Amino acid sequence: MSRNVTDTVIIGAGPYGLSLAAHLRAAGRSLRIFGTPMDFWSRHMPRGMRLKSEGFASDLYDSGGQFTLKAYCAGNNIPYRDIGLPVRLDTFVAYGLEFQRRYVPDLENVRVVSLSRDAAVFNINTSNGEALSARRVVVAAGILYFAHVPPVVSRLPAEMVSHSSAHSELGKFRGRRVAVLGAGASALDLAALLLEAGATVDLIARRSAIAFHDAPIEPRPFLQKLQSPRSGLGTGWRSRMCTDAPLVFHAMPRSFRFRVVERHLGPAPCWFIRDAVADRLPMHLGATITDAQAAHGRARLSFTQANLGETRIDVDHVVAATGYRVDLSRIPFINADLLQQVHSVEGTPVLSRQFESSVPGLFIIGAAAANSFGPLLRFAYGAKFAARRVASRLARS
C-alpha cells in the first residue's frame, strides 16, 4: 500500500494539540492534525458545568499569545474576569472551536485507528481508510482513555455503572437515584448538576471531609501575595513552582516527581459548588465500598464508615467520578510493537526535556507527560509550555 509522507502528525485536537498546531503553522512547518476539536470538553463533561481554572488560566495558545479567552469573551459580549468569575463550559468550548477555525483551519476531523513504526517512519491509518506516513508524531490524546473506575464497582452490569466522562447530558437521570463516587471537583460538579436535572443523589467518598476551595479575593494584600503567590494552578509556592519551573521538576529524582504528581492538588471542588450541594444530598464520607452487586434491577452498594459500621443503599446507577490514571497501554491506536519500544514507568512515558519519548520522533504531551514535567501538564494551562517546547524542538529538526 502506498502512503503519503508528511513531516509531522499531531493526534488529538484538544487544548494541547491545537496549541501546538498553531505554533507549528506559525513557524511554517508541514503538519497534519487529526481529531475532533474540543471533543473531550464538549462530549465528555456535563453541560452546565463551570471550569475549575480561573479565566486567565483557561487559554489556548497561539504563538503570539493574541487570541486569549479574555479576547474571545470581549469580542462576543460574554462576561469575563481574570479571577473570580467561573468560566462556563459552553463558553470554553466555543472559544476552543473558534481558536481552531482561526489557527488550525486544516484540522482533519477523523480518528487515528493505528500508529506503528518501521525503520524510517511512523505509519498511520485513519478511520476514513487513509494510510499515511510521518517522520514525527505527537500524541496529544488527552485523558479520556485513562478514565478510572474502581474495581469493586466495575463488576456491576454495564447499564448500572459508568465513569463521569460518559455523561454530558444528565436529563436521562431525572427521577432516578444515583450514587456519585468521589470527593473532587468532578464528583461535586456532577452531583450538583444531577440535582438540578431532577435526580436523587448520594455522594460516597473515601475522604473524611470535602476540601472546597475558598472563593478568591482580589486585590490581595502585598504580604499575602508574597506568602501565597497566585499561579495558573492556584495559590501557594508549590503550585507556583509547578508552573514556573517544569524543567527543574524534570531534573528531580523519579521518586520525588511521582510523589508530587500523585499528592499535589488533590481532590478539591470549587467554592461556587458548595452552596449548590449544601444540605441537599447525603454525603457518606470516610467510606470504603466493600461490595457492589445487582439486586432486583438496581445496584446495591455496601460500604463501611468509622464508628458507623456497614451501610447498604440501592441506587439506579453508579457514576464513578474517580479521576484518571495514565497508562499508555490503554491508548487503543498505538501498535503493541511500538508501545514496547516506549520506555515507561508505571504506565507513564519517560520523556526528554522536549517531550520526546525513547522512540526517536515520537512526542507525548498532555496529562501523560505529568510524571516528567509535573502537575502543570494535568491542566489546560500547561499547553503553552508544551507547545513552545515541542515546536522549538521540531523547528530544529
C-alpha positions as CSV (number, residue, x, y, z in Angstrom):
1,M,0.0,0.0,0.0
2,S,1.4,3.4,-1.0
3,R,1.5,6.0,1.7
4,N,1.6,9.8,1.6
5,V,4.5,11.1,3.7
6,T,4.3,14.2,5.9
7,D,6.7,15.9,8.2
8,T,4.7,15.9,11.4
9,V,1.4,14.4,12.5
10,I,-0.5,15.5,15.6
11,I,-3.0,13.1,17.1
12,G,-5.6,14.9,19.2
13,A,-7.4,18.3,18.9
14,G,-7.9,19.5,22.5
15,P,-6.1,22.5,24.0
16,Y,-2.6,20.8,23.7
17,G,-2.9,19.5,20.1
18,L,-4.5,22.8,18.9
19,S,-2.0,25.0,20.6
20,L,1.0,23.0,19.2
21,A,-0.5,23.0,15.7
22,A,-1.0,26.8,15.9
23,H,2.7,27.2,16.9
24,L,3.9,24.9,14.1
25,R,1.8,26.6,11.5
26,A,3.1,30.0,12.5
27,A,6.6,28.6,12.1
28,G,5.8,27.3,8.6
29,R,6.1,23.7,9.4
30,S,4.4,21.0,7.4
31,L,1.9,19.1,9.5
32,R,-1.4,17.3,9.6
33,I,-3.6,17.1,12.7
34,F,-6.3,14.6,13.3
35,G,-9.2,14.6,15.8
36,T,-12.5,16.1,16.8
37,P,-11.9,19.7,18.1
38,M,-12.5,20.1,21.8
39,D,-14.1,16.6,21.8
40,F,-13.5,15.8,25.5
41,W,-14.8,19.1,26.7
42,S,-17.9,19.1,24.5
43,R,-19.0,15.4,24.8
44,H,-17.5,14.1,28.0
45,M,-18.2,16.8,30.6
46,P,-21.6,17.6,31.9
47,R,-23.4,20.5,30.3
48,G,-23.9,23.4,32.6
49,M,-20.5,22.8,34.4
50,R,-18.1,25.6,35.2
51,L,-14.4,25.3,34.9
52,K,-12.2,24.9,38.0
53,S,-9.5,27.1,36.4
54,E,-9.6,30.9,36.6
55,G,-10.2,32.8,33.4
56,F,-6.6,33.8,32.9
57,A,-5.6,30.1,33.2
58,S,-8.1,28.9,30.6
59,D,-6.4,30.0,27.4
60,L,-5.4,28.1,24.3
61,Y,-2.1,29.4,22.9
62,D,-1.2,30.8,19.5
63,S,2.4,31.7,19.0
64,G,1.8,35.4,19.5
65,G,-0.5,35.0,22.5
66,Q,-3.1,37.2,20.9
67,F,-6.3,35.1,20.9
68,T,-7.0,34.6,24.6
69,L,-10.2,33.6,26.3
70,K,-10.4,37.2,27.5
71,A,-10.2,38.5,23.9
72,Y,-12.8,36.0,22.8
73,C,-15.2,37.0,25.5
74,A,-14.7,40.7,24.8
75,G,-15.5,40.1,21.1
76,N,-18.7,38.2,21.9
77,N,-20.0,40.3,24.8
78,I,-19.5,37.4,27.3
79,P,-18.9,38.4,30.9
80,Y,-15.3,37.7,31.9
81,R,-12.8,38.3,34.7
82,D,-9.3,37.0,35.1
83,I,-10.1,35.9,38.6
84,G,-13.3,35.2,40.5
85,L,-15.9,34.7,37.7
86,P,-16.2,31.0,36.9
87,V,-15.8,30.1,33.2
88,R,-18.8,28.3,31.8
89,L,-18.1,25.1,29.9
90,D,-20.0,26.1,26.8
91,T,-18.0,29.4,26.7
92,F,-14.7,27.5,26.9
93,V,-15.8,25.0,24.2
94,A,-17.0,27.8,21.8
95,Y,-13.7,29.6,22.4
96,G,-11.7,26.5,21.6
97,L,-13.7,25.9,18.4
98,E,-13.1,29.5,17.3
99,F,-9.4,29.1,18.1
100,Q,-9.3,26.0,15.8
101,R,-11.1,27.8,13.0
102,R,-8.6,30.7,13.1
103,Y,-5.3,29.0,13.7
104,V,-5.8,25.3,12.7
105,P,-8.3,25.5,9.8
106,D,-6.8,22.4,8.2
107,L,-7.7,20.1,11.1
108,E,-9.0,16.7,9.8
109,N,-11.9,15.6,11.9
110,V,-11.2,11.9,11.7
111,R,-9.9,9.4,14.2
112,V,-6.5,7.7,14.0
113,V,-7.1,4.0,14.4
114,S,-3.5,2.7,14.3
115,L,0.0,4.1,14.8
116,S,3.1,1.9,14.2
117,R,6.7,2.4,13.1
118,D,9.1,0.9,10.8
119,A,12.8,1.6,10.4
120,A,12.4,5.0,8.8
121,V,8.9,6.5,9.5
122,F,5.7,6.2,11.5
123,N,2.8,4.6,9.8
124,I,-0.7,5.9,10.5
125,N,-4.2,4.7,9.5
126,T,-7.3,6.7,9.9
127,S,-11.0,5.9,10.4
128,N,-11.7,7.1,6.8
129,G,-9.4,4.5,5.4
130,E,-6.4,6.7,4.6
131,A,-2.9,5.3,5.1
132,L,0.0,7.8,5.5
133,S,3.5,8.1,7.0
134,A,5.2,10.8,9.1
135,R,8.7,11.5,10.2
136,R,7.5,12.7,13.6
137,V,4.3,12.1,15.6
138,V,3.0,14.0,18.6
139,V,0.4,12.1,20.7
140,A,-1.9,14.7,22.3
141,A,-4.7,12.2,23.1
142,G,-5.9,13.8,26.3
143,I,-7.2,11.8,29.3
144,L,-10.4,10.1,28.1
145,Y,-8.6,6.8,27.6
146,F,-7.4,6.8,31.2
147,A,-10.8,7.0,32.9
148,H,-10.6,5.1,36.2
149,V,-13.5,3.1,37.7
150,P,-12.7,1.3,41.0
151,P,-12.6,-2.5,40.6
152,V,-15.2,-3.0,43.3
153,V,-17.9,-1.3,41.3
154,S,-16.6,-2.2,37.8
155,R,-18.1,-5.7,38.2
156,L,-21.7,-4.2,38.1
157,P,-23.6,-4.7,34.9
158,A,-22.6,-2.0,32.3
159,E,-26.0,-0.4,32.4
160,M,-25.6,0.3,36.2
161,V,-22.2,1.8,36.3
162,S,-20.2,4.4,34.3
163,H,-17.4,6.9,34.6
164,S,-18.2,10.6,34.9
165,S,-16.7,11.1,31.4
166,A,-19.6,9.2,29.9
167,H,-22.1,11.9,30.6
168,S,-22.6,15.3,29.0
169,E,-26.4,15.3,29.1
170,L,-27.9,14.5,32.6
171,G,-31.6,14.7,31.8
172,K,-31.8,10.9,31.5
173,F,-31.3,10.6,35.3
174,R,-34.5,12.6,36.2
175,G,-36.4,10.8,38.8
176,R,-33.7,8.2,39.4
177,R,-31.4,7.7,42.4
178,V,-27.7,8.0,41.5
179,A,-24.6,7.3,43.6
180,V,-21.7,9.5,42.8
181,L,-18.3,8.3,43.9
182,G,-15.5,10.8,44.6
183,A,-14.7,13.9,46.6
184,G,-13.2,16.2,43.9
185,A,-14.5,18.8,41.5
186,S,-15.8,16.3,39.0
187,A,-17.8,14.5,41.7
188,L,-19.3,17.6,43.3
189,D,-20.0,19.3,40.0
190,L,-21.8,16.2,38.8
191,A,-23.8,15.9,42.0
192,A,-24.9,19.5,41.8
193,L,-25.9,19.2,38.1
194,L,-27.7,15.8,38.8
195,L,-29.8,17.5,41.5
196,E,-30.6,20.3,39.0
197,A,-31.7,17.7,36.5
198,G,-34.1,16.2,39.0
199,A,-32.2,13.2,40.2
200,T,-31.8,12.0,43.8
201,V,-28.1,11.8,44.6
202,D,-25.9,10.1,47.2
203,L,-22.3,11.1,47.4
204,I,-19.8,8.4,48.6
205,A,-16.2,9.3,49.2
206,R,-13.2,7.8,50.9
207,R,-12.1,11.2,52.2
208,S,-13.5,12.2,55.6
209,A,-14.2,15.8,54.5
210,I,-14.8,17.7,51.3
211,A,-12.0,20.2,50.8
212,F,-13.8,23.1,49.0
213,H,-11.6,25.8,47.7
214,D,-12.2,29.3,49.1
215,A,-13.6,32.0,46.9
216,P,-10.7,34.1,45.5
217,I,-10.4,37.6,46.9
218,E,-8.8,40.3,44.8
219,P,-7.0,42.5,45.2
220,R,-4.9,40.8,47.9
221,P,-2.6,42.5,50.4
222,F,1.0,42.5,49.3
223,L,2.1,40.3,52.2
224,Q,-0.5,37.7,51.2
225,K,0.7,37.7,47.6
226,L,4.3,37.2,48.8
227,Q,3.3,34.4,51.2
228,S,1.0,32.6,48.7
229,P,1.6,33.8,45.1
230,R,-1.1,33.1,42.5
231,S,-0.4,30.7,39.6
232,G,-2.4,29.0,36.9
233,L,-2.8,26.1,39.2
234,G,-4.0,28.1,42.2
235,T,-2.2,29.9,45.1
236,G,0.9,28.9,47.0
237,W,4.6,28.5,46.3
238,R,4.3,24.8,45.4
239,S,1.8,25.5,42.7
240,R,3.9,28.5,41.5
241,M,7.0,26.3,41.2
242,C,5.0,23.8,39.2
243,T,4.0,26.4,36.7
244,D,7.3,28.4,36.6
245,A,9.9,25.6,36.8
246,P,8.7,22.5,35.0
247,L,12.3,21.9,33.7
248,V,13.6,21.9,37.2
249,F,10.9,19.4,38.1
250,H,12.0,17.3,35.1
251,A,15.6,17.1,36.6
252,M,14.3,15.9,40.0
253,P,14.6,12.2,41.1
254,R,11.9,10.0,39.8
255,S,10.5,9.1,43.2
256,F,10.1,12.8,44.0
257,R,8.4,13.6,40.7
258,F,5.9,10.7,41.0
259,R,5.1,11.6,44.6
260,V,4.4,15.2,43.8
261,V,2.2,14.4,40.9
262,E,0.2,12.0,43.0
263,R,-0.2,14.2,46.0
264,H,-0.2,17.8,45.0
265,L,-3.5,19.4,44.0
266,G,-5.7,16.5,45.3
267,P,-9.5,16.4,45.1
268,A,-10.8,19.9,45.8
269,P,-14.2,21.2,44.5
270,C,-14.5,24.9,43.8
271,W,-16.2,27.4,46.1
272,F,-19.1,28.0,43.8
273,I,-20.3,24.4,44.2
274,R,-20.6,24.4,47.9
275,D,-23.9,26.2,48.0
276,A,-25.3,24.1,45.2
277,V,-24.9,20.9,47.3
278,A,-25.0,22.1,50.9
279,D,-27.7,20.2,52.8
280,R,-29.2,18.9,49.6
281,L,-27.9,15.4,49.5
282,P,-26.5,12.8,51.8
283,M,-22.7,12.7,51.9
284,H,-21.3,9.4,53.0
285,L,-17.7,10.4,53.9
286,G,-14.8,8.4,55.1
287,A,-16.5,5.5,53.3
288,T,-14.9,2.3,51.9
289,I,-17.1,0.4,49.4
290,T,-16.9,-3.3,50.3
291,D,-19.3,-4.8,47.8
292,A,-21.3,-3.9,44.8
293,Q,-23.8,-6.2,43.1
294,A,-27.0,-6.1,41.1
295,A,-30.2,-6.8,43.1
296,H,-33.7,-6.6,41.7
297,G,-32.7,-4.4,38.8
298,R,-30.7,-1.9,40.9
299,A,-27.2,-1.6,42.1
300,R,-26.7,-2.4,45.8
301,L,-23.7,-0.8,47.3
302,S,-22.2,-1.8,50.7
303,F,-19.8,0.5,52.4
304,T,-18.2,1.0,55.9
305,Q,-17.5,4.1,57.8
306,A,-15.6,4.6,61.0
307,N,-17.9,4.3,64.0
308,L,-20.9,3.7,61.8
309,G,-20.5,0.1,60.7
310,E,-21.8,-1.1,57.4
311,T,-24.4,0.7,55.3
312,R,-26.2,-0.6,52.2
313,I,-28.0,1.5,49.7
314,D,-29.8,0.6,46.5
315,V,-29.5,3.0,43.5
316,D,-30.4,3.0,39.9
317,H,-27.0,4.0,38.7
318,V,-23.4,4.5,40.0
319,V,-21.2,7.2,38.5
320,A,-17.5,6.9,39.3
321,A,-16.1,10.5,39.4
322,T,-12.9,8.9,40.4
323,G,-10.4,10.5,38.1
324,Y,-7.9,9.2,35.5
325,R,-4.9,7.0,35.8
326,V,-2.4,7.3,32.9
327,D,-1.5,4.1,31.3
328,L,-0.1,4.2,27.7
329,S,-1.3,0.7,27.0
330,R,-4.9,2.0,27.2
331,I,-4.4,4.2,24.1
332,P,-6.0,1.9,21.6
333,F,-4.4,3.2,18.4
334,I,-0.7,2.7,19.5
335,N,0.5,-0.6,18.0
336,A,1.7,-3.1,20.6
337,D,5.2,-3.4,19.0
338,L,5.6,0.4,19.1
339,L,4.3,0.5,22.7
340,Q,7.0,-2.0,23.7
341,Q,9.7,0.4,22.4
342,V,8.5,3.3,24.5
343,H,10.4,3.4,27.8
344,S,7.8,3.9,30.5
345,V,7.5,3.6,34.3
346,E,4.2,2.7,35.9
347,G,2.5,3.1,32.6
348,T,3.7,6.7,32.0
349,P,6.3,7.6,29.4
350,V,9.9,8.7,30.2
351,L,10.3,11.9,28.2
352,S,13.2,14.2,27.3
353,R,13.2,17.9,28.1
354,Q,11.5,18.4,24.7
355,F,8.7,15.8,25.4
356,E,10.4,13.2,23.1
357,S,10.0,9.6,24.1
358,S,12.6,6.9,23.9
359,V,11.4,6.3,20.3
360,P,13.0,9.0,18.2
361,G,10.4,11.3,16.7
362,L,7.6,10.2,19.0
363,F,6.4,13.0,21.3
364,I,3.8,12.8,24.0
365,I,2.1,15.8,25.5
366,G,-0.7,16.5,28.0
367,A,-1.6,14.5,31.1
368,A,0.5,11.6,30.1
369,A,3.6,13.8,30.5
370,A,2.8,14.9,34.0
371,N,5.3,12.5,35.7
372,S,8.1,14.0,33.6
373,F,7.1,17.7,34.0
374,G,4.8,17.9,37.0
375,P,1.2,18.7,37.8
376,L,1.2,21.6,35.3
377,L,0.7,19.0,32.5
378,R,-2.6,17.8,34.0
379,F,-4.3,21.1,33.2
380,A,-5.0,23.1,30.1
381,Y,-2.7,25.8,31.4
382,G,0.2,23.5,30.6
383,A,-0.5,23.7,26.9
384,K,1.6,26.8,26.4
385,F,4.7,25.3,27.9
386,A,4.3,22.0,25.9
387,A,3.6,23.8,22.6
388,R,6.6,26.0,22.9
389,R,9.0,23.2,23.8
390,V,7.8,20.8,21.2
391,A,7.5,23.4,18.4
392,S,11.1,24.6,19.2
393,R,12.4,21.0,19.0
394,L,10.6,20.3,15.7
395,A,11.8,23.6,14.2
396,R,15.4,22.4,14.7
397,S,14.7,19.0,13.0
